[in-house]
């Protein structure tokens, strides 16, 4: 962490990058300037005389007496011109013999300090003016005159001695300044008096660079030309003066930087500012000074060390007592405020980055494992994207922080998902899962979109949902398929337009994507689709085909093969219906309102079929269609599934009160019985229609109705039998008649069906159907693997079969299918190793 010095002096501008790093003087430095100096160019003299600054860091300094005699330089233009003419005509001959002995050097030093000699007299004038600048007295000579004397001394080969004398004077002056600070140094440093110490130190530094810059301007010829021609190893004056200041005020800075009082005072002032207390001290000026005298990096190390100690204590104190959101809010505030403070005090961005990194490491990096367990779930449940983004962005900046957040996020989703699977009733589960998925999507898009590895974050979400959705895979498959049935049913009131339906289907497809037992979903979906097609209760054929297209995209053509076959059967039935109408016209028979659905058993669910006594009103039409089908398909016969048929019955409950009833084939047969007799029992209905008793009872329950259902029939119970607790038992022993008081405003009334089969029985039927399909898939997988590998051990075969199958399967089921393949001579056991199988070619 470094900071550049902000010197506004024109002389500093001429130094360039020498302020940043001490550099050895090149042999050919300032070649062009040296030529001008040797010629006595008046323009060059004027340029150097103007190189004087009276301000530092934007604060005005009382420099009366320092520059008073330097202001009349322009008024002596005529005298300067005359001197320049003399200088131009002067021939300078230099002695190139170097003084190699100590005696010669000592002699030169005596010459410059001897007041009787010409060099000594020049030095006396120069030293008097240097002391005047340092002691804030009025100078006795102009800058032009002093510049000429410096050149005269240098021309006498006294450059090195002159340089040493100046350094000694400035060194003594720096020691005097250091002694002036001793009184306040003895006072113990506290936050209450740190500003006084900084103000005192600031006042010392405020005048020091201005004074040494004036001195350097006087000896500019020595600094730039004379020394460069004699000794290239000498440090430039400005750097030398900065080193003097460093040694005077920071003698042991590179050994024991923690003992530097100024460092502690600066840190205390920063802490007061972080505590939102105003601080009246030259903070910016002093930080610039540290860089100028080359101890800025040492102060940076001190500051970072103090920050580590402070924020480590803060972390230990606050983590156990704060929630995740409270702690992250505190950490972000500290990081941003301290960064802004450093930005206003240091010029380079590196300082801000190092401070941010240090505080982040102390407050976040080392607190992540613990703080993410403090109400992390509550933070996500709140759904506040700003708070979640803050937490994630801070953790993301730390090593391994994003992985920790991802692990906790996955744990949260699994826990919440398992809770939904366990507690939600069947009719609400899919809705709750979709709402939870939508919430997670908002968090992903709003808070986690800045993840360093978005792929891992998306995979984390997918793995978590797949984990809890498949906790009870059969139940999940059933409920998701029923959700599709609800969406595509014509009675769905939540779908208002195609766009809404499409969005709801896309959401449901996401849950379907997480299912492992997709064959169970297919079995349930096929049952729902058959009901919608047979009863004509589908919202639209386009919507049905749109869902099939999405399922085909997810699982391939093999998954939707049977479902697409169901639609093909429906289209073929429509064409057969049109041909049947033409056939009746050709046979000169009366046209009837009749539609037959010819299905391929392979595509559709398995249905129980019963031979019943078809009412005479329908018998002729069914016979005509059967004859027509034989003509169309070469004497192929049809088998009627009366349990899937429906009819529209015209009913007259009383004079001038007629209604149309949409009923099933079994309900129609029962209702037509009442044309023959007014009362019927269940036993009599079974004898007359040959419909199984269980189906008669189920449809009688639908016809006698109940709350919000039409009451077509009225039940007449015998007093001797009494009322049974079970409605089914009561129906079996009761008599029934048409409800002559039936009243309904609708012209066409649909009679609902009552499903007596329990959910357990329906699940058993689906499970049996699914297991039959899975057996063929297991057989195919085993044969495919063995045909490729030729020979495998039992454990290897079990592992590879489990990896290839896309549905959960038990080891016992695989073993059973292997035994079946051995019996059918697809596989054989190795005669030498009973645990090894071989493929039979």
C-alpha positions, 0 to 999 in steps of 0.5 A: 500500500503506497501513496504518492506525494502531492508536491505542488512546487515547481521544483518538484515538477522538475524532479519528475520520478526522482521523488518516488525512488532514489536514483543514482546520478547518470554521467550524462544527466542534463547534458543540454542544461549543462551547456546552457549553464556553461554559456550563461544563458540568460533564459536558463537563469531566469527559468531556474530563478522562477523555480521557487514555490511558496505553498505546500499541499494547498496550505499557505505558509508565512514565508516573509523574509524567505523570498523578499530579496528574491522578488526584485530579480526582474528589476536587475535585468540590465545588470544580468545582461551585462554579466551574461555578456561577460560570461559568454566571453569567458573561457573556462579551463578545467583541471581534469586531474582528480584529487586522489589523496586524503590530503588533497581533499582536506586541502579543498575543504579548508579552502571552502571554509577559509573566509579569507579566500575567494571560495570561502567568501562565496561560501560565507554568503551562501551559508548565511542565506541558507541559515536565513531560509531555515531560521525564517530570517530575511535573506541578504542576496538575490537568487541570481547572485546566489546562483552565480556564487554556487557556480563560482565555487563549483568551478573551483572543483569544490562541488563535493565539499559544497554538497557535504556542507549543505547536507550537514546544515540541513541535517542539523536543522532536521535534528533541531526539528526533531528536538522540538517534538520531544516535549509532546513525544513524552506525553502518552498517546491516546485517542483524545490527544492524538490530534494534537500530536498530528497537528504538531508533526504536520506543522513541522512537515508543512515548512520543511519541504518548502525550505529545502526546496528553496535551498535546492533552487539556490544550489540547482547548478550544483545538483544538476550539472556540477556533481554530475560531471564529478561523481555520478554516485552522489544522491540528488539534493532533494533525495538527500534531504528526504533521507535526512528527514527520515533518519531524524524522525524515523530512525528505527522505522525498518526494525521496530515500526510498531513503536513509531508514535506517528503511525499510532497517532494516524491509526487512532485518528482513522479509528475516530473517523470510523467512529463518526467523530470529526478529526481536525488534523492534516491526515492527507498531508502526513500520509503524503509525507510518509510516502515522500520520505519513503516510509509509506510502505512501512506505515502500510504494513503497520496499518494492516497489522493493526486492522487485523488485530482490531477486526479479529477481535470484532469478529470473535465478539460479534459472530456469536451474537448476530444473525447472518444478515446482521453480521453481513450488514455490519461487515459491508459497512466497515469495509466500505467506510474504511475503503472510502477513508483510505481512498481519501487519504492515499492516492493509489488504488492499491491502498484501497484494495489491500485494506479491503482485502485485509478487512474482508479476510478478517471479518468474512473469510474466517467467519464463513463456516460459523456465520452461515449457520446463524439464521441462514435459512431465515435469510433465504426465506425472507426473499430479500434480494438485497440482503442475500446479494450482500451476503453472497458478494462478500463471501464470493470475494473469499477463498472457498466462500462461494463453495460454502454458500453453495453447500449451505444453499443446497442444504437449505433447499433439501431441508425445505423440499423434504419438509414440503414433501412430508407435510403437504397434502396431495392436492397442494404438493405440486403447487407448493413445489412450483412456488418454492421453485419460483422463489429459488429462481428469483434468488438465483437470478437476483442474488447469485447471478454474479457467481464465479462458477454459474454452472456449479450453482445451477447444478447445485439447484438441480441436485437438491430438487432431484434429491427431495422430489425423488424421496417418494418417486411414485407419489411425485410422479403421480401428483405431477401427472395429475397436475398436468391433467388438471391443466389440460382439463376443460374444467380448469378455471385458472387457465385464461389464455394460451400464454398462461397455459404455456407458462404453467406447462413449462413450470410443470415440465421443470418438476418433471425433469427432476423425476427419476421414475418417468415411466411411472409418470407416463403410466399415470399421464396415459390414464389421464389423457385417455379420460380426457379423450374419451369423455371429450374433456380436453381443453384443446387438442393443440394444448395436448400436442404442445405438452407431448412435444415438450415431453418428447424434447425432454425424454425422446421419441420413445417416451411419447410413442404410446401417447402419440399413438393415442392421438393417431387412434382418435384421428383414425376413428374420426375418419371411420365415423365419416365412412360409417355415415356414408355406409348407412346412407348407402344401405338406406338406413336412418342416420344416427348420432353415434361415434365410435372410438377404435383404439389400439390396445398397445397404446392405451391403458388396460381396461376391464371389459364386461359383456352386458345386455345392451339396451335395444335402443343401441343394439342395432346401431352397434351391430351395424357398426360391427358389420361395417368394420368387418367390411373395412378391415377384412373380417376383423372384429371389434370388442366393445368397452362399454365401461368407457362409453357415454350417451346422451339420454333424453329424460322426462321427469314429469309432464313438460319437464324434460332434460338431457342427461350426459351419462356413461354407458352403464348409467344409461342402461340403468336409466332405461330400465325405468321405462319398464318399471318404476322401482328397481333393486340392485339385484334386479338391475344386475340380472337384467343388464348383466353389469357387475354388481360393483359397477351397478352400485358405483353408478347408482351412487352417482345417480342418487347424487348428493351435495352439489350433484344432481339427484336423478334417482330417489332411494327407497329404503325398507324399514326392516333393513335399517340404515347402514353405516356404509352408503354402499351397503345401504344401496345394495338393499334399497329400492330406487325410483326416478326423482319426479321432483327433480329440478335444475335450470340447466338443459343438459346435465352431466352426471359425474362418475364415482370411483369406488376403487381406492387410491391403493388399488389404483396405485397397485394397478399402475405399479403392476403395469410399470413393472411389466414394462420395466422387466423388458427394459432390464432384460434389454439392458442385461443382454445389451451389456453382455453382448458387448462384454461377452463375460462379466462377474455378477457384481460388475453386471449389477453395477453397469445395469444400474447405471444404464437404467433410467429408473430406480430398480432393486438389486433383487429385481435385476437378479431375478431377470438375470435368472430368467435370461439364463433359463431362456438361454440368453446367458450361462454361468461360467462352469469354473466360476459360479459368480461369472456370466457368459453371453450365449451366442 
